[in-house]
Amino acid sequence: MGALSVKTRRSTPRFSWAEAEQRMRAIARKVLREEIQAVHLDSRGYLIFPNEAEYVVYLKTQPDKLPSQVKAIFIDPQGFRVRYSDYEPTPKKARELDAAQKEQRVSHEAVREVLRSRGVRV
């Protein structure tokens, strides 16, 4: 869709808001993909990988660390910065979690009783 300007006799493109938004998103994605072709370091000290495959290979070189402890991220196909969550704890972390579960706990009834004795309505 274009409009013809009588003064300049040139066609000036006119876009709807949705078309302009789509074009801007496409341009931003293209720029990101062109800019990030190799691993580089950002201003916060994170390694930025251009794809998930390279990120996974790097995580495998850090077996004793959880993904959140590794300062590395990858750019997904939509251009977002992503990192894996700590879905699988390391053996050391698993032992810590087991020990925490075995610790003695205070029941919620006991906590409520203490609060009531101090005048707090529960």
C-alpha positions as CSV (number, residue, x, y, z in Angstrom):
1,M,0.0,0.0,0.0
2,G,1.4,3.3,-0.9
3,A,0.2,6.9,-1.3
4,L,1.2,9.1,-4.2
5,S,2.5,12.5,-3.2
6,V,1.5,15.1,-5.8
7,K,4.4,17.4,-5.0
8,T,7.2,14.9,-5.3
9,R,5.4,12.3,-7.4
10,R,6.9,9.6,-5.3
11,S,5.1,6.8,-3.6
12,T,5.4,7.0,0.2
13,P,4.7,3.8,2.1
14,R,1.9,3.9,4.7
15,F,1.6,1.1,7.1
16,S,-0.9,0.2,9.7
17,W,0.3,0.0,13.3
18,A,0.3,-3.8,13.2
19,E,2.3,-3.8,10.0
20,A,4.8,-1.4,11.4
21,E,5.2,-3.4,14.6
22,Q,5.8,-6.6,12.6
23,R,8.4,-4.9,10.4
24,M,10.2,-3.5,13.5
25,R,10.2,-6.9,15.2
26,A,11.6,-8.5,12.1
27,I,14.3,-5.9,11.8
28,A,15.3,-6.3,15.5
29,R,15.5,-10.1,15.1
30,K,17.6,-9.7,12.0
31,V,20.0,-7.3,13.7
32,L,20.3,-9.5,16.7
33,R,21.1,-12.6,14.6
34,E,23.7,-10.7,12.6
35,E,25.3,-9.1,15.6
36,I,25.5,-12.4,17.6
37,Q,27.3,-14.9,15.4
38,A,30.0,-15.9,17.9
39,V,30.3,-16.2,21.6
40,H,31.0,-12.9,23.3
41,L,31.0,-11.3,26.7
42,D,28.4,-8.7,27.7
43,S,28.8,-5.7,30.0
44,R,27.7,-7.7,33.0
45,G,30.3,-10.4,32.5
46,Y,28.0,-13.0,31.0
47,L,29.1,-15.2,28.1
48,I,26.4,-14.9,25.4
49,F,26.1,-17.9,23.0
50,P,24.3,-17.4,19.7
51,N,22.4,-20.7,20.0
52,E,21.3,-23.3,22.6
53,A,23.5,-26.1,21.2
54,E,26.7,-24.1,22.0
55,Y,25.3,-23.1,25.4
56,V,24.7,-26.8,26.3
57,V,28.2,-27.8,25.3
58,Y,29.6,-25.1,27.6
59,L,27.4,-26.2,30.5
60,K,28.7,-29.7,30.1
61,T,32.2,-28.3,30.7
62,Q,31.0,-27.0,34.1
63,P,29.7,-30.2,35.8
64,D,30.1,-29.1,39.4
65,K,28.0,-25.9,38.9
66,L,24.3,-25.4,38.6
67,P,23.1,-23.5,35.5
68,S,22.3,-20.5,37.6
69,Q,25.9,-20.4,39.0
70,V,27.4,-20.2,35.5
71,K,27.5,-16.7,34.0
72,A,26.3,-17.8,30.6
73,I,23.2,-17.3,28.5
74,F,22.0,-18.0,25.0
75,I,19.8,-16.1,22.5
76,D,16.7,-18.1,21.6
77,P,15.1,-17.9,18.1
78,Q,12.9,-15.0,19.2
79,G,15.8,-13.0,20.4
80,F,15.4,-13.4,24.2
81,R,18.3,-14.0,26.5
82,V,17.7,-17.4,28.2
83,R,19.5,-19.7,30.6
84,Y,18.5,-23.1,32.0
85,S,17.0,-23.4,35.4
86,D,18.4,-25.5,38.2
87,Y,16.0,-28.4,37.4
88,E,18.6,-31.1,38.3
89,P,20.6,-30.5,41.5
90,T,24.3,-31.6,41.6
91,P,25.1,-34.5,44.0
92,K,26.4,-32.0,46.6
93,K,23.2,-29.9,46.4
94,A,21.1,-33.1,46.6
95,R,22.8,-34.1,49.8
96,E,22.2,-30.6,51.3
97,L,18.5,-30.8,50.4
98,D,18.2,-34.3,52.0
99,A,19.9,-33.0,55.2
100,A,17.5,-30.0,55.3
101,Q,14.5,-32.3,55.0
102,K,15.8,-34.5,57.9
103,E,16.2,-31.5,60.2
104,Q,13.7,-31.1,63.0
105,R,10.8,-28.8,62.1
106,V,8.3,-26.8,64.1
107,S,4.7,-27.5,63.3
108,H,2.4,-24.7,62.2
109,E,0.2,-25.4,65.2
110,A,3.1,-24.6,67.6
111,V,3.8,-21.4,65.7
112,R,0.2,-20.3,65.8
113,E,0.0,-21.0,69.6
114,V,3.1,-18.8,70.2
115,L,1.5,-16.0,68.1
116,R,-1.8,-16.3,69.9
117,S,0.0,-16.1,73.3
118,R,1.6,-12.9,72.2
119,G,-1.7,-11.4,71.2
120,V,-1.6,-11.8,67.4
121,R,-4.9,-12.9,65.8
122,V,-4.3,-15.8,63.5
